[in-house]
């Protein structure tokens, strides 16, 4: 069953969304080969790279097995890349996994493998069988998260230095928001038991190992990092006390923040902690229709404290296109969020992702959306295409005039005087459109001139 393994080479291939990104899935699969005599290499590309150049690198690797992680941001690229690989390397086997591995035609053949679900168990199983099993879809229970070895090795530093490095302490999400890929993920796994001294020691050791990689940012991929407050406190407290040159990014559910969380986060030095708060909407009825429990007033107080009393960087998310959401509702959410002055406001458009409950609801309500990644919504039962186009443009205005933090004092003066953030943003958008000014790549001086003119400061 294991014969000739020592002669086989495996290449793990990622197509990341940007040059500073990395792909933790490849490192998990690499570690799943522990004790098996394969040779392996890791290659990471971005979608902007010419297909021919990527093909040249892959073909020159002379690999027997090529492994890909498929996501919404690289799905189209892989659908172009893999068929060309099959032309040039007809005997090379493909293993593809990830959220976008199923339901798409990558032009695989009968000897190739599609991984369903978490990949560590499946990949180990295929490797132990020398990748000689019949091709097709495979699903094997993955080892528990708390049994997996630390993701990275010392030799990974060359590839990861200066990049966004991912790390996880939990798998699964209890909130089941209908538009999220985790809506049907019922796992409740913790990597560390905060009450175990052995686990705490292992956690601190892994945190220190992360620093040796010299990352640009350490991003915890937990869907709701503060779901387990004891573990969150351990990590935040350790991060605050570390001697670190990088930033630590956590995605939180703001309604779960408690006074002790805020007191602890107030101790964080500048540029150490970045929190991403997925508000999405301040309307409780719309949130409920999405499967979210929402208490905006509670969340607002906590987020305002973070903005006023801490040095934490706060990134906040809103979504346009949610069930039952009107233009006025989106703008009201923007005004409410702006009133607490977060560092960043991202106004995103709903994505109708396959294999989510939102996909089924969108069909029932006759939504229109792009049929290709990123499946951006085009029309809902309550928002027209013209309104969604305006909101999409408004998100770019926020990037130009809010998220760059060049006009913080001006925004505060305007909002404190009674002006609405949405009104000013729409006025800025109108000025750009009337004067045919692009919504990107304009100089700081031009931004200043436009902002001063529109706001009458």
C-alpha angles and dihedrals in degrees: 000000000000099000119134093013090125089063096051125096124203124200119199109206128193129183102199125195093241139009093255093054125094133196118236093188091072092054092049090052092045089055091048087068091064110142095011118111100236126131115226144182132188122221125184124191138167128230092249092066115103112260092229092056092050090048091051092054094047095046092047090055089072090211124172094205126035118195124197135185112215121207135160091263096054103029096100092046092051091049087059097039104046098055089053090050089052089054093053099034106031093162096049114102122228126214114189128181141152135091093306098042096098127061096026132099110236092164093249121167133224094276096055127096133227116198117216118202125343109005108211096085095040094048093049089050093051092046093050087054092051090244086280097123121111111280123251141086117335131187123180125168110264122230113263114273091241091059097052117104121245107290101233137052131208092256090059092073093087090059098039105039110119093010137108104268120199127220132171137202099176143026126211133033128236097206101070097200104196096232096051128096087228093058091106097034106114097175118129102189127154122192092206135032104220091207093058116090089203092054092046090053091049091048093052091046091053091048090055091047089054089058092054088065089064094223126188090224135358107217119195106214095202108133091224110015096184095051088102102044096188093056091042090053092050092053097041092048092050093046091050092053097043124107096235137154095197135076124245117219123203130179109218140184101230096206089064095058113115133193093263090053091053093046090053095045090051087069094060115114119234117283093014105099130035119185125199112204115193101208094155092172137002091210108102094203093053090045090051091051087057093052093255127130106220136189105171096178091057092044091046093057092050094046091047089053090052090051096045105033107030141054092228114128108236121205115184130195132211126180129212119205101041118151111286093003119145130195089255091053093053092048091048090053089050091051092049093049094046090052090072093048103229116190092246136017117195115193104195133183119240114258117214096217120192115245093032128108088241089065091059093044092048090055091049092050093043097242118173120223142160112283091214132058127320087033092211115188115254101182136359132191089266105027125060125216089252091055093047089048089054092049091048089053090045089059088060091050089055090051091052101042107022112025095051087062092220095126103038096131092043092052091048092050092049096046093044088054090059102264118137121237090223092053093051092044091051090048090052090049092050091051091051092049096044091050096040092240115159120242093233142039099033122140125259090245091054091048089051093050093048094046092049092048097047096041093043091224 
